[in-house]
Amino acid sequence: MLVFWKQGYEGASLSDLTSTMGITKTSMYAAFGNKEQLFRKALERYTDGPAAYGLRAMREPTARAVATAFLNGTVRTTTRPECPAGCLGVQGALAAGDAGTPAHDVLVEWRNDAGRRLEERFLRAVADGDLPEGTSARRLALYVMTVAFGLAVQAASGVGRAELQEVADAALATWPPA
């Protein structure tokens, strides 16, 4: 997971991956099938580990608390000192050639799924009266996702946690009143 997170799909060589895992290429193929399947497993581990804040955020009691937990989780995860800066789901295959197309497609679906989950949660918030009637749940979800992914890109560019938190807080300051 850390190799793909740091180097991206195409940048992660089989030698880097097998060396980090302490196995041979033959063992890697036997266990995972191929590099794409290994990447999928790494993304699952990332989703259940460092990016688990996203699913936890969906359980918050209000839409604003969901967005706050989501953006604050993004800031924390993309700036962890023991991990690569940025987000595996954003950086893993942004600039990919033909060899990276499968990873690119998996990550597009991963990001779109997160957006759909936010949209569904915000639709429920509108129905519950937590967000004003007429609020576009889709636009609000897209806004939160765009800010989160922008935070991840900025983290990968070296922007620090405190500055990113200020950006997240500024984004939340525009939250619609209940």
BALOBA-1460 file (C-alpha; in Angstrom, 3 decimals):
// residues 178
<rec num="1" residu="m" x="0.000" y="0.000" z="0.000"/>
<rec num="2" residu="l" x="2.732" y="2.468" z="0.968"/>
<rec num="3" residu="v" x="4.687" y="1.796" z="-2.231"/>
<rec num="4" residu="f" x="1.641" y="2.519" z="-4.415"/>
<rec num="5" residu="w" x="0.759" y="5.516" z="-2.246"/>
<rec num="6" residu="k" x="4.223" y="7.021" z="-2.588"/>
<rec num="7" residu="q" x="5.064" y="6.060" z="-6.156"/>
<rec num="8" residu="g" x="1.696" y="5.678" z="-7.865"/>
<rec num="9" residu="y" x="0.608" y="2.657" z="-9.853"/>
<rec num="10" residu="e" x="2.995" y="3.015" z="-12.766"/>
<rec num="11" residu="g" x="5.881" y="4.226" z="-10.613"/>
<rec num="12" residu="a" x="5.712" y="1.182" z="-8.364"/>
<rec num="13" residu="s" x="7.914" y="-1.451" z="-9.967"/>
<rec num="14" residu="l" x="7.459" y="-5.142" z="-9.304"/>
<rec num="15" residu="s" x="10.896" y="-5.111" z="-7.689"/>
<rec num="16" residu="d" x="9.848" y="-2.303" z="-5.328"/>
<rec num="17" residu="l" x="6.643" y="-4.114" z="-4.432"/>
<rec num="18" residu="t" x="8.128" y="-7.564" z="-3.888"/>
<rec num="19" residu="s" x="11.101" y="-6.171" z="-1.988"/>
<rec num="20" residu="t" x="8.823" y="-4.240" z="0.356"/>
<rec num="21" residu="m" x="6.635" y="-7.307" z="0.900"/>
<rec num="22" residu="g" x="9.661" y="-9.579" z="1.328"/>
<rec num="23" residu="i" x="8.490" y="-12.031" z="-1.321"/>
<rec num="24" residu="t" x="9.553" y="-13.132" z="-4.789"/>
<rec num="25" residu="k" x="7.800" y="-12.129" z="-7.990"/>
<rec num="26" residu="t" x="6.584" y="-15.712" z="-8.344"/>
<rec num="27" residu="s" x="5.030" y="-15.535" z="-4.872"/>
<rec num="28" residu="m" x="3.433" y="-12.184" z="-5.695"/>
<rec num="29" residu="y" x="1.841" y="-13.594" z="-8.840"/>
<rec num="30" residu="a" x="0.675" y="-16.695" z="-6.954"/>
<rec num="31" residu="a" x="-0.842" y="-14.612" z="-4.136"/>
<rec num="32" residu="f" x="-2.305" y="-11.679" z="-6.087"/>
<rec num="33" residu="g" x="-2.446" y="-12.683" z="-9.750"/>
<rec num="34" residu="n" x="-0.866" y="-9.541" z="-11.161"/>
<rec num="35" residu="k" x="0.099" y="-5.973" z="-10.332"/>
<rec num="36" residu="e" x="-3.415" y="-4.672" z="-10.965"/>
<rec num="37" residu="q" x="-4.925" y="-7.153" z="-8.494"/>
<rec num="38" residu="l" x="-2.243" y="-6.252" z="-5.949"/>
<rec num="39" residu="f" x="-3.135" y="-2.599" z="-6.453"/>
<rec num="40" residu="r" x="-6.803" y="-3.384" z="-5.832"/>
<rec num="41" residu="k" x="-5.849" y="-5.131" z="-2.575"/>
<rec num="42" residu="a" x="-3.688" y="-2.158" z="-1.586"/>
<rec num="43" residu="l" x="-6.604" y="0.208" z="-2.278"/>
<rec num="44" residu="e" x="-8.885" y="-1.984" z="-0.129"/>
<rec num="45" residu="r" x="-6.323" y="-1.807" z="2.677"/>
<rec num="46" residu="y" x="-6.084" y="1.967" z="2.244"/>
<rec num="47" residu="t" x="-9.891" y="2.281" z="2.328"/>
<rec num="48" residu="d" x="-10.149" y="0.182" z="5.492"/>
<rec num="49" residu="g" x="-7.109" y="1.827" z="7.110"/>
<rec num="50" residu="p" x="-5.928" y="5.381" z="6.483"/>
<rec num="51" residu="a" x="-9.034" y="6.383" z="4.509"/>
<rec num="52" residu="a" x="-11.532" y="4.782" z="6.918"/>
<rec num="53" residu="y" x="-12.355" y="8.280" z="8.168"/>
<rec num="54" residu="g" x="-14.599" y="8.624" z="5.096"/>
<rec num="55" residu="l" x="-16.933" y="5.819" z="6.115"/>
<rec num="56" residu="r" x="-16.857" y="6.906" z="9.755"/>
<rec num="57" residu="a" x="-17.801" y="10.443" z="8.679"/>
<rec num="58" residu="m" x="-21.023" y="9.143" z="7.103"/>
<rec num="59" residu="r" x="-22.251" y="8.085" z="10.556"/>
<rec num="60" residu="e" x="-22.074" y="11.606" z="11.997"/>
<rec num="61" residu="p" x="-25.452" y="12.954" z="13.172"/>
<rec num="62" residu="t" x="-25.595" y="16.058" z="10.941"/>
<rec num="63" residu="a" x="-24.569" y="16.883" z="7.394"/>
<rec num="64" residu="r" x="-22.204" y="19.571" z="8.674"/>
<rec num="65" residu="a" x="-20.612" y="17.057" z="11.053"/>
<rec num="66" residu="v" x="-20.242" y="14.635" z="8.113"/>
<rec num="67" residu="a" x="-18.453" y="17.287" z="6.030"/>
<rec num="68" residu="t" x="-16.318" y="18.362" z="9.001"/>
<rec num="69" residu="a" x="-15.240" y="14.794" z="9.785"/>
<rec num="70" residu="f" x="-14.584" y="14.133" z="6.093"/>
<rec num="71" residu="l" x="-12.431" y="17.217" z="5.533"/>
<rec num="72" residu="n" x="-10.614" y="16.955" z="8.868"/>
<rec num="73" residu="g" x="-9.930" y="13.285" z="8.142"/>
<rec num="74" residu="t" x="-8.528" y="14.259" z="4.771"/>
<rec num="75" residu="v" x="-6.173" y="16.761" z="6.393"/>
<rec num="76" residu="r" x="-4.983" y="14.240" z="8.992"/>
<rec num="77" residu="t" x="-4.543" y="11.353" z="6.563"/>
<rec num="78" residu="t" x="-2.756" y="13.306" z="3.854"/>
<rec num="79" residu="t" x="-0.244" y="14.776" z="6.308"/>
<rec num="80" residu="r" x="0.620" y="11.776" z="8.499"/>
<rec num="81" residu="p" x="4.358" y="11.850" z="9.189"/>
<rec num="82" residu="e" x="4.714" y="8.067" z="8.893"/>
<rec num="83" residu="c" x="2.979" y="7.926" z="5.495"/>
<rec num="84" residu="p" x="3.479" y="9.495" z="2.083"/>
<rec num="85" residu="a" x="1.968" y="12.967" z="1.732"/>
<rec num="86" residu="g" x="-1.268" y="13.167" z="-0.209"/>
<rec num="87" residu="c" x="-3.859" y="10.519" z="-0.988"/>
<rec num="88" residu="l" x="-3.391" y="7.145" z="-2.654"/>
<rec num="89" residu="g" x="-6.833" y="7.473" z="-4.189"/>
<rec num="90" residu="v" x="-5.995" y="10.807" z="-5.786"/>
<rec num="91" residu="q" x="-2.361" y="10.351" z="-6.757"/>
<rec num="92" residu="g" x="-2.282" y="6.637" z="-7.523"/>
<rec num="93" residu="a" x="-2.947" y="7.059" z="-11.238"/>
<rec num="94" residu="l" x="-3.627" y="10.708" z="-12.056"/>
<rec num="95" residu="a" x="-1.063" y="10.811" z="-14.822"/>
<rec num="96" residu="a" x="-1.091" y="7.332" z="-16.284"/>
<rec num="97" residu="g" x="-0.191" y="5.900" z="-19.628"/>
<rec num="98" residu="d" x="-1.812" y="2.854" z="-21.178"/>
<rec num="99" residu="a" x="-0.204" y="0.553" z="-18.598"/>
<rec num="100" residu="g" x="-1.880" y="2.519" z="-15.804"/>
<rec num="101" residu="t" x="-5.367" y="2.557" z="-17.314"/>
<rec num="102" residu="p" x="-6.717" y="-0.256" z="-15.094"/>
<rec num="103" residu="a" x="-5.549" y="1.531" z="-11.926"/>
<rec num="104" residu="h" x="-6.859" y="4.845" z="-13.232"/>
<rec num="105" residu="d" x="-10.282" y="3.298" z="-13.841"/>
<rec num="106" residu="v" x="-10.350" y="1.664" z="-10.395"/>
<rec num="107" residu="l" x="-9.492" y="4.981" z="-8.736"/>
<rec num="108" residu="v" x="-12.091" y="6.923" z="-10.724"/>
<rec num="109" residu="e" x="-14.709" y="4.464" z="-9.501"/>
<rec num="110" residu="w" x="-13.330" y="4.661" z="-5.926"/>
<rec num="111" residu="r" x="-13.570" y="8.454" z="-5.925"/>
<rec num="112" residu="n" x="-17.014" y="8.441" z="-7.584"/>
<rec num="113" residu="d" x="-18.276" y="5.936" z="-5.018"/>
<rec num="114" residu="a" x="-17.199" y="8.266" z="-2.196"/>
<rec num="115" residu="g" x="-19.038" y="11.116" z="-3.898"/>
<rec num="116" residu="r" x="-22.197" y="9.020" z="-4.277"/>
<rec num="117" residu="r" x="-22.088" y="8.091" z="-0.589"/>
<rec num="118" residu="l" x="-21.797" y="11.746" z="0.393"/>
<rec num="119" residu="e" x="-24.630" y="12.687" z="-1.951"/>
<rec num="120" residu="e" x="-26.883" y="9.987" z="-0.473"/>
<rec num="121" residu="r" x="-26.047" y="11.156" z="3.043"/>
<rec num="122" residu="f" x="-26.792" y="14.771" z="2.136"/>
<rec num="123" residu="l" x="-30.080" y="13.756" z="0.458"/>
<rec num="124" residu="r" x="-31.058" y="12.163" z="3.755"/>
<rec num="125" residu="a" x="-30.064" y="15.380" z="5.551"/>
<rec num="126" residu="v" x="-32.360" y="17.399" z="3.270"/>
<rec num="127" residu="a" x="-35.222" y="14.958" z="3.875"/>
<rec num="128" residu="d" x="-34.619" y="15.154" z="7.643"/>
<rec num="129" residu="g" x="-34.577" y="18.955" z="7.631"/>
<rec num="130" residu="d" x="-30.896" y="19.067" z="8.602"/>
<rec num="131" residu="l" x="-30.134" y="20.888" z="5.338"/>
<rec num="132" residu="p" x="-32.430" y="23.535" z="3.840"/>
<rec num="133" residu="e" x="-35.131" y="22.361" z="1.455"/>
<rec num="134" residu="g" x="-33.921" y="22.785" z="-2.100"/>
<rec num="135" residu="t" x="-30.267" y="22.156" z="-1.234"/>
<rec num="136" residu="s" x="-28.568" y="20.293" z="-4.059"/>
<rec num="137" residu="a" x="-27.116" y="17.227" z="-2.350"/>
<rec num="138" residu="r" x="-25.155" y="16.446" z="-5.502"/>
<rec num="139" residu="r" x="-23.564" y="19.882" z="-5.688"/>
<rec num="140" residu="l" x="-22.780" y="19.868" z="-1.963"/>
<rec num="141" residu="a" x="-21.176" y="16.400" z="-2.218"/>
<rec num="142" residu="l" x="-19.170" y="17.520" z="-5.241"/>
<rec num="143" residu="y" x="-18.033" y="20.594" z="-3.313"/>
<rec num="144" residu="v" x="-16.838" y="18.549" z="-0.328"/>
<rec num="145" residu="m" x="-15.105" y="16.006" z="-2.589"/>
<rec num="146" residu="t" x="-13.411" y="18.749" z="-4.611"/>
<rec num="147" residu="v" x="-12.118" y="20.453" z="-1.469"/>
<rec num="148" residu="a" x="-10.948" y="17.105" z="-0.036"/>
<rec num="149" residu="f" x="-9.100" y="16.130" z="-3.189"/>
<rec num="150" residu="g" x="-7.610" y="19.611" z="-3.451"/>
<rec num="151" residu="l" x="-6.353" y="19.259" z="0.118"/>
<rec num="152" residu="a" x="-4.742" y="15.946" z="-0.842"/>
<rec num="153" residu="v" x="-3.007" y="17.468" z="-3.860"/>
<rec num="154" residu="q" x="-1.748" y="20.381" z="-1.771"/>
<rec num="155" residu="a" x="-0.482" y="17.976" z="0.913"/>
<rec num="156" residu="a" x="1.447" y="16.079" z="-1.760"/>
<rec num="157" residu="s" x="2.920" y="19.426" z="-2.829"/>
<rec num="158" residu="g" x="4.274" y="20.003" z="0.672"/>
<rec num="159" residu="v" x="1.632" y="22.249" z="2.208"/>
<rec num="160" residu="g" x="1.525" y="21.566" z="5.947"/>
<rec num="161" residu="r" x="-1.256" y="20.302" z="8.173"/>
<rec num="162" residu="a" x="-1.981" y="23.662" z="9.834"/>
<rec num="163" residu="e" x="-2.444" y="25.452" z="6.514"/>
<rec num="164" residu="l" x="-4.592" y="22.660" z="5.117"/>
<rec num="165" residu="q" x="-6.744" y="22.733" z="8.234"/>
<rec num="166" residu="e" x="-7.278" y="26.468" z="7.664"/>
<rec num="167" residu="v" x="-8.504" y="25.688" z="4.143"/>
<rec num="168" residu="a" x="-10.855" y="22.973" z="5.428"/>
<rec num="169" residu="d" x="-12.197" y="25.381" z="8.046"/>
<rec num="170" residu="a" x="-12.715" y="28.082" z="5.397"/>
<rec num="171" residu="a" x="-14.646" y="25.624" z="3.234"/>
<rec num="172" residu="l" x="-16.860" y="24.685" z="6.172"/>
<rec num="173" residu="a" x="-17.521" y="28.372" z="6.908"/>
<rec num="174" residu="t" x="-19.607" y="28.451" z="3.706"/>
<rec num="175" residu="w" x="-21.847" y="25.614" z="4.918"/>
<rec num="176" residu="p" x="-25.571" y="26.209" z="4.334"/>
<rec num="177" residu="p" x="-27.580" y="27.017" z="7.456"/>
<rec num="178" residu="a" x="-30.069" y="24.413" z="8.656"/>
